Amino acid sequence: MVYKLDNKSKKLLYELDLNARQPSSSLAKKLRVPKSLITYKISKLKKEGIIKNFYTLIDTYKMGYISVRIYITFQYASEEKRKEIANYFIRNENTWWVSSTDGWFDLAVIFWIKNMADFTTFWNDILERYRNYFENYLFTIYLRLENFNYVYFLDEKNLERKSFSIGCAEQVEVDKTDMKILKVISNNARAPLVEIAKRCGISFPTAKQRLKKLEKSGVIVGYRVDLNFRKLGYEQYKVDIFLKDYKRKEEIANFARRSRNLVYIDYSAGMSDVEVEYHFKDRNEFYKEMSSLLKKFPEDIKRYKYVIFPEIYKIDFVP
């Protein structure tokens, strides 16, 4: 059953996705409603499962980590075994994205590593446990991830289209106190400063100053809402595009950016030439978008393949 949002709820989700740390008083002013209604609507949307949580988008590359993605195709794996394997990745502290997939692979995992020794330990442990259930697996290295705020479920056309980017950046110094703060707000982006200070064992002024420093340095890129888009009637499509002329890559990415349904552009090594992700209501909308893309670049795109993410199990940007 598709959950129907009223206009105020749509605008509230839009504003929260631009900056989830906005105080309720600011949101009330923007939506021209009482502050109590903002509190009520957020609580209701969480209760209904539309809002999973509020997460902090953290550029862990600036902390010296490399992001590696693995696509796994299963064999001999029952539904229970697939859940066991997914849960193993979900519980691992170094994974930041885990999702089931419907398409040419079955599970997508993205994890952080700081050196090859850590990776070797991590991957050997996985293979010792589950190698017999993996028919194939493919690694890619994330270079950059461009995130776009959600606007597709609103009727207004001239809305701010914000891009949040992480990846391949100069490192900055992050100490233990900074890491404590990041862990507190990673999946609780609306945590009040007084709560952050208490949980980190620091004063309120220190918490405020540290948070601003992390934002200014680019370690914290933004604060977003983890939206259960499937309850709103949407599915997430990831498209891997293979080019005849690699020089047209950015031109094709720019064409994809025009879509209100675009949610990610992935830049990686070891995969396709262009990777784009959308939220669409059905495959007809998806095929219409792909038709426009092929019509625009008939001599440049050799082929594309896609998967759907039925369920995203984990998003957590702090190792």
PAZAPA-4460 file (N, C-alpha, C; in steps of 0.05 Angstrom, whole numbers, plus 32768, in hexadecimal, padded with zeros to 4 digits):
% residues 319
    n_x    n_y    n_z   ca_x   ca_y   ca_z    c_x    c_y    c_z   seq   type   mol
   8011   7FE8   8000   8000   8000   8000   8011   8019   8000     1      M     A
   800C   802B   7FEE   801C   8044   7FEB   8011   8059   7FFF     2      V     A
   8024   8064   800E   801D   8079   8021   801A   8094   8013     3      Y     A
   8003   80A1   8018   7FFE   80BB   800B   8007   80D2   801D     4      K     A
   8018   80E2   8013   8021   80FA   8022   8010   8112   801C     5      L     A
   8009   8122   8031   7FFD   813B   802B   8012   8150   8024     6      D     A
   800B   8167   801A   801E   817B   8010   8031   8184   8026     7      N     A
   8027   8188   803E   8038   8191   8054   804D   817C   805B     8      K     A
   8045   8163   805A   8059   814D   8060   806E   814C   804A     9      S     A
   8066   8150   8031   8079   8150   801A   808D   8166   801E    10      K     A
   8084   817E   8025   8096   8194   8028   80A8   8191   8040    11      K     A
   809D   8184   8055   80AD   817F   806D   80C4   816B   8066    12      L     A
   80BE   8156   8058   80D2   8143   8050   80E7   8150   803E    13      L     A
   80DE   8161   802C   80F1   816F   801B   8104   8180   802B    14      Y     A
   80FA   818F   803F   810B   81A1   804F   811D   8190   8061    15      E     A
   8113   817A   806C   8124   8169   807D   813B   815D   806D    16      L     A
   8135   8157   8054   814A   814B   8043   815F   815F   803B    17      D     A
   8158   8178   8039   816B   818D   8034   817E   8191   804C    18      L     A
   8172   8190   8064   8182   8193   807C   8171   8188   8094    19      N     A
   8177   8170   809B   8168   8162   80B0   816C   816E   80CC    20      A     A
   8181   817F   80CF   8186   818B   80E9   8177   81A5   80ED    21      R     A
   8168   81AD   80DA   8158   81C5   80DD   8146   81C3   80F6    22      Q     A
   8146   81D7   8108   8134   81D5   811F   8117   81D6   8116    23      P     A
   8106   81CB   8126   80E9   81CA   8120   80DE   81E6   811D    24      S     A
   80E9   81FA   812B   80DF   8215   8129   80E4   8220   810D    25      S     A
   80FC   821A   8101   8102   8223   80E6   80F0   8215   80D1    26      S     A
   80EC   81FB   80D5   80DA   81EC   80C3   80BE   81F7   80C5    27      L     A
   80B5   81FD   80DD   809A   8208   80E0   8097   8223   80D1    28      A     A
   80AB   8233   80D2   80AB   824D   80C5   80AA   824A   80A6    29      K     A
   80B9   8237   809C   80BA   8232   807F   80A0   8226   8075    30      K     A
   8094   8215   8085   807B   8208   807C   8062   8218   8085    31      L     A
   8067   822D   8095   8051   823E   809F   803C   822F   80AE    32      R     A
   8046   821F   80C1   8035   820F   80D2   8040   8211   80EF    33      V     A
   8030   820A   8103   803A   820B   811F   8051   81F6   8123    34      P     A
   8063   81FD   8135   8079   81EB   813B   806F   81D0   8144    35      K     A
   8059   81CF   8153   804E   81B6   815D   8046   81A4   8146    36      S     A
   803D   81AF   8130   8035   819F   8119   804E   8191   810C    37      L     A
   8064   81A0   810C   807D   8194   8102   8085   817C   8112    38      I     A
   8084   817F   812D   808B   8169   813F   8078   8151   813A    39      T     A
   805F   8157   8137   804B   8142   8133   8050   8133   8119    40      Y     A
   8054   8142   8103   8058   8136   80E9   8071   8125   80E8    41      K     A
   8087   812F   80F3   80A0   811F   80F4   809B   8105   8103    42      I     A
   808E   8106   811A   8088   80EF   8129   8076   80DB   811A    43      S     A
   8062   80E6   810C   8050   80D5   80FD   805E   80C7   80E6    44      K     A
   806F   80D6   80D7   807D   80CB   80C0   8091   80B6   80C9    45      L     A
   809C   80B9   80E0   80AE   80A4   80EB   809E   808B   80F3    46      K     A
   8087   8090   8100   8076   807A   8109   806B   806A   80F1    47      K     A
   8065   8078   80DB   805A   806B   80C3   8071   805D   80B3    48      E     A
   8089   8062   80BB   80A0   8055   80AD   80A9   8064   8094    49      G     A
   809F   807C   808F   80A7   808C   8078   80C3   8097   807D    50      I     A
   80C8   80A1   8095   80E2   80AA   809E   80EF   8093   80AE    51      I     A
   8105   8088   80A3   8113   8073   80B2   8124   8080   80C8    52      K     A
   8133   8093   80C1   8143   80A3   80D4   814D   80BC   80C6    53      N     A
   815E   80CB   80D4   816B   80E2   80C8   8189   80DC   80C9    54      F     A
   8197   80DC   80B2   81B3   80D4   80B3   81C5   80EB   80AA    55      Y     A
   81DD   80EA   80B3   81F1   80FE   80AD   8202   80F4   8096    56      T     A
   8204   8103   8081   8215   80FC   806A   8231   8104   8070    57      L     A
   8243   80F1   8074   825E   80F6   807D   8272   80ED   8067    58      I     A
   8285   80FF   8061   8299   80F8   804D   82B0   80EA   805B    59      D     A
   82AE   80D0   805D   82C2   80C0   806B   82DC   80BF   805C    60      T     A
   82DC   80C6   8043   82F5   80C8   8034   8308   80DC   8041    61      Y     A
   82FC   80F1   804C   830C   8105   805A   8319   80FB   8073    62      K     A
   8310   80E3   807C   831B   80D7   8094   832E   80C0   808E    63      M     A
   8335   80BE   8074   8349   80AA   806C   833E   808F   8063    64      G     A
   8324   808D   805F   8318   8074   8057   8314   8073   8039    65      Y     A
   8314   805A   802F   830D   8055   8013   82F3   8045   8012    66      I     A
   82E2   804C   8000   82C8   803F   7FFE   82C8   802A   7FE8    67      S     A
   82C2   8011   7FEF   82C2   7FFA   7FDC   82A6   7FEE   7FDB    68      V     A
   829D   7FE9   7FC3   8283   7FDE   7FBF   8286   7FC1   7FB4    69      R     A
   8274   7FB0   7FBD   8274   7F94   7FB3   8258   7F8D   7FAB    70      I     A
   8255   7F81   7F93   823C   7F76   7F8A   823E   7F57   7F8B    71      Y     A
   822B   7F4B   7F98   822B   7F2E   7F9C   8214   7F21   7F8E    72      I     A
   8219   7F0B   7F7F   8204   7EFA   7F74   8205   7EE0   7F83    73      T     A
   81EE   7ED7   7F8E   81EC   7EBF   7F9E   81E9   7EA5   7F8E    74      F     A
   81F1   7E8F   7F9B   81EB   7E74   7F91   81E6   7E63   7FAA    75      Q     A
   81D6   7E4E   7FA7   81D0   7E3B   7FBC   81C7   7E49   7FD6    76      Y     A
   81BD   7E60   7FD5   81B6   7E6F   7FED   8198   7E71   7FF1    77      A     A
   818E   7E65   8007   8172   7E68   800E   816C   7E84   8016    78      S     A
   8152   7E8A   8019   814B   7EA5   8022   8156   7EAB   803E    79      E     A
   8156   7E97   804F   8161   7E9A   806A   817F   7EA0   8069    80      E     A
   818E   7E92   8057   81AA   7E96   8054   81B0   7EB2   8049    81      K     A
   81A0   7EBB   8036   81A4   7ED6   802B   81A1   7EEB   8041    82      R     A
   818D   7EE7   8052   8188   7EFA   8068   81A0   7EF9   807B    83      K     A
   81AA   7EE1   8080   81C1   7EDF   8092   81D9   7EEE   8088    84      E     A
   81DE   7EEB   806E   81F5   7EF8   8062   81F1   7F16   8062    85      I     A
   81D9   7F1F   805B   81D3   7F3C   805C   81D7   7F47   8078    86      A     A
   81CD   7F39   808C   81CF   7F42   80A8   81EC   7F43   80B1    87      N     A
   81FC   7F30   80A7   8219   7F31   80AE   8226   7F4B   80A4    88      Y     A
   821F   7F53   808C   822A   7F6C   8081   821E   7F84   8090    89      F     A
   8204   7F83   8097   81F7   7F99   80A5   8205   7F9E   80C0    90      I     A
   820B   7F88   80CE   8217   7F8B   80E9   8234   7F94   80E8    91      R     A
   8241   7F90   80D2   825E   7F98   80D0   8260   7FB6   80D2    92      N     A
   8272   7FBF   80E4   8274   7FDC   80E9   8280   7FEC   80D2    93      E     A
   828D   7FDF   80BF   8299   7FED   80A9   8288   7FEE   8090    94      N     A
   8270   7FE2   8090   825E   7FE5   8079   824C   7FFE   807D    95      T     A
   8248   800C   8067   8237   8024   806A   821E   8023   8057    96      W     A
   821E   800F   8046   8206   800B   8035   8203   7FED   8030    97      W     A
   81EB   7FE3   8036   81E4   7FC7   8030   81C8   7FC7   8024    98      V     A
   81C5   7FBA   800D   81AB   7FBA   8000   81A7   7FA0   7FF1    99      S     A
   818E   7F96   7FF1   8187   7F80   7FDF   8183   7F8C   7FC3   100      S     A
   8185   7F7B   7FAF   8182   7F85   7F94   8172   7F72   7F83   101      T     A
   8165   7F7C   7F6F   8156   7F6D   7F5B   8161   7F73   7F40   102      D     A
   8171   7F60   7F35   817E   7F65   7F1B   8195   7F52   7F17   103      G     A
   81AB   7F5C   7F0D   81C1   7F4B   7F05   81D3   7F44   7F1D   104      W     A
   81CD   7F4D   7F35   81DA   7F44   7F4D   81C5   7F45   7F64   105      F     A
   81CC   7F39   7F7B   81B8   7F35   7F90   81BC   7F46   7FA9   106      D     A
   81D5   7F4E   7FAE   81DA   7F5E   7FC6   81F0   7F72   7FC0   107      L     A
   81EC   7F8B   7FCA   81FF   7FA0   7FC7   8209   7FA9   7FE2   108      A     A
   8223   7FAB   7FE5   822F   7FB3   7FFF   8245   7FC7   7FF9   109      V     A
   8246   7FDC   8009   825B   7FF0   8007   8268   7FF2   8022   110      I     A
   8283   7FF0   8023   8290   7FF1   803D   82A9   8002   803C   111      F     A
   82B2   800B   8053   82CA   801C   8056   82E2   800B   805C   112      W     A
   82F9   8012   8051   8312   8006   8059   8327   801C   805B   113      I     A
   833B   8018   806C   8351   802B   806F   836A   8021   8063   114      K     A
   836D   8006   8061   8385   7FFB   8055   837E   7FDF   804B   115      N     A
   8390   7FD3   803B   838B   7FB9   8030   838B   7FA3   8045   116      M     A
   8399   7FA7   805B   8399   7F93   8070   837D   7F90   807C   117      A     A
   8370   7FA7   8080   8354   7FA6   808B   8342   7F98   8077   118      D     A
   8345   7F9F   805E   8334   7F93   8049   8338   7F75   8048   119      F     A
   8351   7F6C   8048   8357   7F50   8046   834A   7F41   805D   120      T     A
   834C   7F4B   8075   8340   7F3E   808D   8322   7F3D   8089   121      T     A
   8316   7F53   8081   82F9   7F55   807D   82EF   7F41   8068   122      F     A
   82FD   7F40   8051   82F3   7F30   803B   82F9   7F12   8040   123      W     A
   830F   7F0C   804B   8315   7EF0   8051   8301   7EE4   8064   124      N     A
   82F8   7EF4   8078   82E4   7EEB   808B   82CA   7EE5   807C   125      D     A
   82C2   7EF7   8069   82A9   7EF3   805A   82AB   7EDA   804A   126      I     A
   82C1   7ED5   803C   82C4   7EBE   802B   82C4   7EA4   803B   127      L     A
   82D1   7EA4   8052   82D1   7E8C   8063   82B5   7E84   806C   128      E     A
   82A4   7E98   8070   8289   7E93   8079   8276   7E8C   8062   129      R     A
   8279   7E9A   804B   8263   7E9A   8038   826B   7E95   801B   130      Y     A
   8284   7E8F   8015   828D   7E8D   7FF9   827C   7E7A   7FE9   131      R     A
   8273   7E64   7FF4   8264   7E50   7FE5   8249   7E5B   7FDC   132      N     A
   8240   7E71   7FE8   8226   7E7D   7FE0   8229   7E93   7FCC   133      Y     A
   8241   7E9A   7FC5   8246   7EAF   7FB2   824D   7EA3   7F96   134      F     A
   823B   7EA7   7F83   8241   7E9F   7F68   8256   7EB1   7F5C   135      E     A
   8251   7ECB   7F5E   8263   7EDF   7F54   8264   7EF7   7F67   136      N     A
   827A   7F06   7F67   827B   7F1F   7F75   828D   7F32   7F66   137      Y     A
   8286   7F4B   7F67   8294   7F60   7F58   829B   7F78   7F6B   138      L     A
   82B4   7F80   7F6A   82BC   7F97   7F7B   82BF   7FB0   7F69   139      F     A
   82B8   7FC7   7F75   82BE   7FE1   7F69   82C7   7FF3   7F7F   140      T     A
   82D6   8008   7F78   82DE   801C   7F8B   82CF   8036   7F86   141      I     A
   82C2   803F   7F9B   82B4   8059   7F98   82C7   8070   7F98   142      Y     A
   82C5   8081   7F84   82D5   8099   7F82   82C6   80B1   7F8D   143      L     A
   82AD   80B3   7F86   829C   80C9   7F8F   827F   80C1   7F8D   144      R     A
   826F   80CB   7FA0   8252   80C6   7FA0   8244   80E1   7FA1   145      L     A
   8234   80E6   7F8E   8224   80FF   7F8D   8207   80F9   7F94   146      E     A
   81FE   8104   7FAA   81E3   8100   7FB4   81D1   8118   7FAD   147      N     A
   81B8   8113   7FA6   81A6   8129   7FA0   818E   8127   7FB2   148      F     A
   8184   813F   7FBB   816E   813F   7FCD   8154   8136   7FBF   149      N     A
   8141   812E   7FCE   8128   8123   7FC4   8114   813A   7FBD   150      Y     A
   810D   813B   7FA3   80F9   814F   7F9B   80E2   8143   7F8A   151      V     A
   80E6   8129   7F83   80D4   811D   7F6F   80B7   811A   7F79   152      Y     A
   80B3   8119   7F94   8098   8114   7F9E   8088   812E   7FA3   153      F     A
   8095   8145   7F9C   8087   815F   7F9F   807D   8168   7F84   154      L     A
   8067   8178   7F85   805C   8182   7F6C   806A   819B   7F61   155      D     A
   8076   81AA   7F73   8084   81C2   7F6B   809C   81BB   7F59   156      E     A
   80A1   81CB   7F44   80B6   81C5   7F31   80D0   81D4   7F37   157      K     A
   80CE   81EC   7F42   80E6   81FD   7F46   80F0   81FB   7F62   158      N     A
   80F7   81E3   7F6B   8101   81DE   7F85   8120   81DD   7F85   159      L     A
   812C   81E3   7F9C   8149   81E2   7F9D   8152   81C5   7F99   160      E     A
   8165   81C1   7F87   8170   81A6   7F81   818C   81A6   7F8C   161      R     A
   818F   819A   7FA3   81A9   819A   7FB1   81B9   8181   7FAC   162      K     A
   81D3   8184   7FA9   81E5   816E   7FA5   81F8   816C   7FBD   163      S     A
   81FA   8153   7FC8   820D   814E   7FDE   8221   813A   7FD3   164      F     A
   823B   8142   7FD4   824F   8130   7FC8   8264   8127   7FDD   165      S     A
   826B   810E   7FDB   8281   8103   7FEC   8294   80F4   7FDA   166      I     A
   82AE   80F3   7FE4   82C1   80E2   7FD5   82DB   80F0   7FCE   167      G     A
   82F1   80E0   7FCD   830B   80E8   7FC4   8313   8105   7FCB   168      C     A
   8316   810A   7FE4   831B   8125   7FED   8334   8125   7FFF   169      A     A
   833F   813D   8003   8357   8140   8015   834F   8139   8031   170      E     A
   8360   812A   803F   835A   8122   805B   835C   8139   806E   171      Q     A
   834B   8138   8083   834C   814B   8099   834F   813C   80B3   172      V     A
   8357   814A   80C7   835C   813D   80E1   8341   8139   80F0   173      E     A
   833C   8121   80F8   8323   811A   8107   832C   810A   8120   174      V     A
   8328   8115   8138   8330   8107   8150   831A   80F7   815C   175      D     A
   831F   80EB   8173   830C   80D9   8180   82F2   80E7   8187   176      K     A
   82F4   8100   8190   82DC   810F   8197   82CB   8114   817E   177      T     A
   82D8   811B   8168   82C9   811F   814F   82BB   8105   8147   178      D     A
   82C9   80EE   814A   82BD   80D4   8142   82A5   80CE   8154   179      M     A
   82A6   80D4   816D   8290   80D0   817F   8277   80E0   8176   180      K     A
   827C   80F9   816E   8266   810A   8164   825A   80FE   814B   181      I     A
   826B   80F6   8139   8262   80EB   811F   8251   80D1   8124   182      L     A
   825A   80C1   8137   824B   80A8   813C   822F   80AE   8149   183      K     A
   822E   80C3   8159   8214   80CB   8165   8201   80D4   8150   184      V     A
   820A   80E4   813D   81F7   80F1   812A   81F5   80E2   8110   185      I     A
   8205   80CC   810C   8205   80BF   80F2   81E9   80B6   80EA   186      S     A
   81DA   80AA   80FC   81BF   80A2   80F6   81AB   80B0   8109   187      N     A
   81B2   80C7   8113   81A1   80D7   8124   81A8   80F5   811F   188      N     A
   81A5   80FD   8106   81AE   8118   80FE   81A0   812E   810C   189      A     A
   8189   812A   8117   817A   813F   8125   8180   813F   8143   190      R     A
   8194   8130   814C   819A   812F   8168   81A1   814B   8172   191      A     A
   8195   8154   8188   819B   816F   8192   81B8   8171   819C   192      P     A
   81C3   8188   819C   81DE   818C   81A4   81E3   8183   81C1   193      L     A
   81CE   8188   81D2   81D1   8180   81EE   81D4   8161   81F0   194      V     A
   81C6   8152   81DF   81C8   8135   81DF   81E3   812C   81D5   195      E     A
   81ED   813A   81BF   8207   8133   81B4   821D   8138   81C9   196      I     A
   821B   814E   81D7   822F   8155   81EC   822F   8140   8202   197      A     A
   8217   8138   820B   8214   8125   8221   8220   810A   8219   198      K     A
   8218   8100   8201   8221   80E6   81F9   823F   80E5   81F3   199      R     A
   824A   80FB   81EB   8267   80FC   81E5   8278   8104   81FD   200      C     A
   826B   810C   8213   827A   8113   822B   8289   812E   8229   201      G     A
   827C   8141   821A   8289   815B   8216   8274   8171   821C   202      I     A
   827D   818A   821E   826B   81A0   8224   825B   81A8   820C   203      S     A
   8245   81B6   8211   8234   81BF   81FB   8243   81D1   81E7   204      F     A
   8253   81E5   81F1   8262   81F6   81DF   8276   81E6   81CE   205      P     A
   8282   81D2   81DA   8296   81C1   81CB   8288   81B2   81B5   206      T     A
   8271   81A6   81BC   8261   8197   81A8   8259   81A9   8191   207      A     A
   8251   81C1   8197   8248   81D4   8182   8260   81DB   8170   208      K     A
   8277   81E1   817D   828F   81E9   816E   8299   81D2   815D   209      Q     A
   8299   81BA   8168   82A3   81A3   8159   8292   819C   8141   210      R     A
   8277   819F   8145   8265   8199   812F   8269   81AD   8118   211      L     A
   826C   81C6   811E   8271   81DA   810A   828C   81D5   80FB   212      K     A
   82A0   81CC   810A   82BA   81C6   80FE   82B7   81AF   80EA   213      K     A
   82A8   819A   80F2   82A5   8183   80E0   8295   818B   80C7   214      L     A
   8282   819E   80CA   8273   81A7   80B3   8285   81B8   80A1   215      E     A
   8294   81CA   80AC   82A6   81DC   809D   82BB   81CD   808E   216      K     A
   82C6   81B8   809A   82DC   81A9   808E   82D2   8197   8077   217      S     A
   82B7   8193   8076   82AC   8182   8061   82A9   8165   806A   218      G     A
   82B1   815E   8082   82AD   8143   808C   828F   813D   808D   219      V     A
   8280   8150   8098   8262   814F   8097   8259   815E   807E   220      I     A
   824C   814F   806C   8243   815B   8053   8227   8165   8054   221      V     A
   8216   8157   8064   81FA   815F   8066   81EB   814D   8079   222      G     A
   81D2   8155   807E   81C0   8146   808F   81A7   813F   8080   223      Y     A
   81A1   8125   807D   818B   811E   806B   8177   810B   8079   224      R     A
   8161   8107   806C   814D   80F5   8076   814F   80DA   8067   225      V     A
   814F   80C4   8076   814F   80A9   806A   8132   80A2   8065   226      D     A
   812A   80A6   804C   810E   80A4   8044   8108   8088   803A   227      L     A
   80F1   807D   8044   80E8   8063   803A   80D8   8068   8020   228      N     A
   80E6   806A   800A   80DA   8072   7FF1   80C7   805D   7FE7   229      F     A
   80CB   8044   7FEE   80B9   802F   7FE5   809D   8032   7FF0   230      R     A
   809A   803C   8008   8080   8041   8014   8071   8058   8005   231      K     A
   8080   8068   7FF7   8074   807E   7FE7   806F   8075   7FCA   232      L     A
   8075   805C   7FC4   806F   8051   7FAA   8085   8053   7F96   233      G     A
   809E   8056   7FA0   80B5   8059   7F8E   80C9   8041   7F92   234      Y     A
   80D8   803C   7F7D   80ED   8029   7F7D   8108   8036   7F75   235      E     A
   811E   802C   7F7F   8138   8037   7F79   8145   8027   7F63   236      Q     A
   814B   8034   7F4C   8158   8027   7F35   8175   8031   7F34   237      Y     A
   8187   801E   7F31   81A3   8025   7F2C   81AA   801C   7F10   238      K     A
   81B5   802F   7F00   81BB   802A   7EE4   81D9   802C   7EDF   239      V     A
   81E4   8017   7ED4   8200   8017   7ECC   8202   801B   7EAD   240      D     A
   820E   8031   7EA5   820F   8038   7E89   822C   8034   7E7E   241      I     A
   822E   8027   7E67   8247   8022   7E5A   8249   8032   7E41   242      F     A
   825F   8041   7E3E   8262   8055   7E29   8275   804C   7E12   243      L     A
   826E   8056   7DFB   8280   8054   7DE4   8297   8068   7DE6   244      K     A
   828F   8080   7DEF   82A3   8096   7DF1   82A2   80A0   7E0E   245      D     A
   82B7   8099   7E1E   82B8   809F   7E3A   82B8   80BD   7E3F   246      Y     A
   82C1   80CD   7E2B   82C2   80EA   7E2F   82A7   80F6   7E32   247      K     A
   8292   80E8   7E2B   8277   80F3   7E2D   826A   80EE   7E49   248      R     A
   827A   80E2   7E5B   8271   80DA   7E75   8263   80F1   7E84   249      K     A
   8270   8108   7E87   8264   811E   7E96   824C   812A   7E88   250      E     A
   824C   812A   7E6E   8235   8134   7E5F   821D   8123   7E65   251      E     A
   8221   8109   7E66   820B   80F7   7E6C   8202   80FA   7E89   252      I     A
   8215   80FD   7E9B   820E   8101   7EB7   81FE   811B   7EBA   253      A     A
   8206   8130   7EAC   81F7   8149   7EAD   81DB   8146   7EA3   254      N     A
   81D7   8136   7E8E   81BC   8131   7E84   81AB   8122   7E99   255      F     A
   81B8   8110   7EA7   81A9   8101   7EBD   81A1   8114   7ED3   256      A     A
   81B2   8129   7ED8   81AC   813B   7EEE   8192   814B   7EEA   257      R     A
   8189   814C   7ED2   8171   815C   7ECC   8158   814F   7ED8   258      R     A
   8159   8135   7EDE   8142   8126   7EE8   813D   812B   7F05   259      S     A
   8124   8131   7F0C   811B   8134   7F27   811D   811A   7F37   260      R     A
   811E   8104   7F29   811E   80EA   7F36   813A   80DF   7F3B   261      N     A
   814F   80EE   7F32   816B   80E5   7F37   8171   80E8   7F55   262      L     A
   817D   80D3   7F61   8185   80D4   7F7D   81A3   80D1   7F81   263      V     A
   81B1   80C3   7F6F   81CE   80BF   7F72   81DB   80BF   7F56   264      Y     A
   81F4   80C9   7F55   8207   80C3   7F40   821F   80B7   7F4D   265      I     A
   8226   809F   7F45   823D   8091   7F51   8255   8093   7F3E   266      D     A
   826C   809A   7F4A   8285   809A   7F3B   8296   8084   7F47   267      Y     A
   829E   8070   7F36   82AD   8059   7F41   82C1   804F   7F2D   268      S     A
   82D4   803F   7F37   82E7   8032   7F26   82E2   8014   7F26   269      A     A
   82E1   8008   7F0F   82DD   7FEB   7F0D   82C1   7FE3   7F07   270      G     A
   82B1   7FF6   7EFD   8295   7FF0   7EF7   828F   7FFC   7EDC   271      M     A
   8277   8007   7ED9   826F   8013   7EC0   8279   802F   7EBE   272      S     A
   8273   803D   7EA8   827D   8057   7EA3   826D   806D   7EB1   273      D     A
   8253   8069   7EB2   8241   807C   7EBF   822D   806C   7ED0   274      V     A
   822A   8074   7EEA   8218   8066   7EFB   8204   807B   7F07   275      E     A
   81EB   8077   7F02   81D6   808A   7F0B   81C0   807A   7F1A   276      V     A
   81B4   8087   7F2D   819F   807A   7F3D   8187   808C   7F3F   277      E     A
   816F   8080   7F3B   8156   8090   7F3B   8141   8083   7F4E   278      Y     A
   812E   8093   7F55   8115   8089   7F61   80FE   808D   7F4E   279      H     A
   80F2   8077   7F45   80DB   8078   7F33   80C4   8067   7F3E   280      F     A
   80AC   806E   7F36   8094   8060   7F3F   8092   8044   7F32   281      K     A
   809B   8042   7F1A   8099   8028   7F0C   80AD   8027   7EF5   282      D     A
   80AE   8010   7EE8   80C2   800C   7ED3   80BB   801C   7EBA   283      R     A
   80A2   8023   7EB6   809B   8034   7EA0   80A8   804F   7EA2   284      N     A
   80A8   805B   7EBA   80B7   8074   7EBE   80D4   8070   7EBA   285      E     A
   80DF   805A   7EC3   80FB   8055   7EC0   8103   8052   7EA2   286      F     A
   80F3   8042   7E93   80F9   803E   7E77   80F6   8058   7E67   287      Y     A
   80E4   8069   7E70   80E1   8083   7E62   80FA   8094   7E66   288      K     A
   8105   8094   7E7E   811E   80A2   7E84   8135   8097   7E73   289      E     A
   8137   807D   7E72   814D   8070   7E62   8149   8076   7E45   290      M     A
   8131   8077   7E3B   812C   807D   7E1F   8135   8099   7E18   291      S     A
   8130   80AC   7E2B   8139   80C7   7E27   8158   80C9   7E25   292      S     A
   8164   80B9   7E37   8182   80B9   7E38   818D   80AD   7E1E   293      L     A
   8182   8097   7E15   818C   808A   7DFC   8187   809C   7DE4   294      L     A
   8171   80AA   7DE4   816A   80BC   7DCE   817D   80D3   7DCD   295      K     A
   8186   80DD   7DE4   8198   80F3   7DE5   81B4   80EC   7DDE   296      K     A
   81BC   80D3   7DE4   81D8   80CA   7DDF   81D8   80AF   7DD0   297      F     A
   81CC   80AE   7DB8   81CA   8095   7DAA   81E4   8088   7DA1   298      P     A
   81F9   8099   7D9C   8212   808F   7D93   8227   808B   7DA9   299      E     A
   821F   8092   7DC2   8233   8092   7DD7   822E   807C   7DEC   300      D     A
   8216   8073   7DEF   8210   805E   7E02   820F   8043   7DF4   301      I     A
   8221   8031   7DFD   8221   8016   7DF1   820B   8005   7DFC   302      K     A
   8207   8006   7E17   81F2   7FF7   7E23   81EF   8000   7E40   303      R     A
   81DA   7FF7   7E4D   81D7   7FFC   7E69   81CA   7FE3   7E76   304      Y     A
   81CF   7FE0   7E90   81C0   7FCC   7E9F   81B9   7FD8   7EBA   305      K     A
   81A5   7FCC   7EC7   819A   7FD9   7EDF   8192   7FC4   7EF4   306      Y     A
   8190   7FCD   7F0C   8185   7FBE   7F22   8172   7FD0   7F32   307      V     A
   8160   7FC2   7F41   814E   7FD0   7F53   8156   7FC9   7F6F   308      I     A
   8156   7FDC   7F81   815B   7FD7   7F9D   8141   7FD3   7FAD   309      F     A
   8138   7FBA   7FB1   811E   7FB6   7FBF   811F   7FC0   7FDB   310      P     A
   8136   7FBD   7FE9   8138   7FC6   8005   8154   7FCE   800B   311      E     A
   8157   7FE6   8016   8171   7FF0   8020   8172   7FEA   803E   312      I     A
   8184   7FD9   8046   8185   7FD0   8061   8194   7FE3   8073   313      Y     A
   81A8   7FF0   8068   81BA   8000   8079   81C6   8018   806A   314      K     A
   81C5   802F   8077   81D4   8047   806E   81E1   8053   8087   315      I     A
   81FB   8053   8088   8209   805D   809F   8225   8066   8097   316      D     A
   822A   8080   8097   8243   808A   808B   825A   808C   809F   317      F     A
   8258   807F   80B6   826E   807F   80C9   8278   8063   80CE   318      V     A
   8291   805D   80C9   829C   8042   80CF   829C   803D   80ED   319      P     A
***
